[in-house]
Amino acid sequence: MSEVLRLALAPAIVRNALRVALVVGTILNLINQGAPLISGEAVSWFHVFLNYLVPYCVSSYSAASHEQARRRAH
C-alpha cells in the first residue's frame, strides 16, 4: 500500500474528510439537485453519491499528501 493511501486511511484524516464531505457534499447536492428536491421530482442517487465522494477524496488526498510532505521535511 502506498504511503499516501496509508496516511489517507488514518483515523484523524478519515474523520476530517468525512466532515468536509458532509458539508461540501450537502452544498453541492443543494446546488445540483435543488430543483428536483424542492419540486419532489426524482433525484439522481448516483450524483448524490458523487457529490459526497468527490469532496471526501479531495480532502483525504490533500491531507495525506500534506502529512507525507511534512514527514519528509523532518
C-alpha positions in Angstrom: 0.0 0.0 0.0 1.4 3.4 -0.9 2.3 5.8 1.8 -0.3 8.4 0.8 -3.1 5.7 0.8 -2.0 4.5 4.2 -2.0 8.1 5.6 -5.4 8.8 4.0 -6.8 5.8 6.0 -5.5 7.2 9.3 -8.5 7.8 11.7 -7.9 11.5 12.1 -7.8 12.1 8.3 -10.9 9.9 7.7 -12.8 11.8 10.4 -11.9 15.2 9.0 -12.6 14.1 5.4 -16.0 12.9 6.4 -16.8 16.2 8.0 -15.7 18.1 4.8 -17.6 15.7 2.6 -20.8 16.2 4.7 -20.6 19.9 4.5 -19.4 20.3 0.9 -21.5 17.4 -0.4 -24.6 18.8 1.1 -24.0 22.2 -0.5 -23.2 20.6 -3.9 -26.4 18.5 -3.7 -28.4 21.6 -2.9 -26.9 23.3 -5.9 -27.0 20.4 -8.3 -30.3 18.7 -7.2 -32.1 21.6 -5.6 -34.9 21.9 -8.1 -35.8 18.2 -8.0 -35.6 18.2 -4.2 -37.9 21.2 -3.9 -40.4 20.0 -6.6 -40.5 16.4 -5.3 -39.2 15.0 -8.6 -36.8 12.0 -8.8 -33.2 12.6 -7.7 -30.2 11.1 -9.3 -28.8 9.0 -6.4 -25.6 8.3 -8.4 -25.0 12.1 -8.5 -25.9 12.4 -4.8 -23.3 9.8 -4.0 -20.6 11.5 -6.2 -21.4 14.9 -4.6 -20.2 13.4 -1.3 -17.5 11.1 -2.6 -15.5 13.7 -4.5 -15.0 16.1 -1.6 -14.1 13.2 0.6 -11.4 12.0 -1.9 -10.1 15.5 -2.4 -9.9 16.2 1.4 -8.3 12.9 2.3 -5.8 13.0 -0.5 -4.9 16.6 0.3 -4.4 15.9 4.0 -2.4 12.7 3.3 -0.1 14.5 0.8 0.4 17.3 3.2 1.3 14.9 6.0 3.7 13.0 3.7 5.5 16.2 2.7 5.6 17.3 6.4 7.2 13.9 7.4 9.8 14.1 4.6 10.8 17.6 5.6 11.6 16.5 9.1 
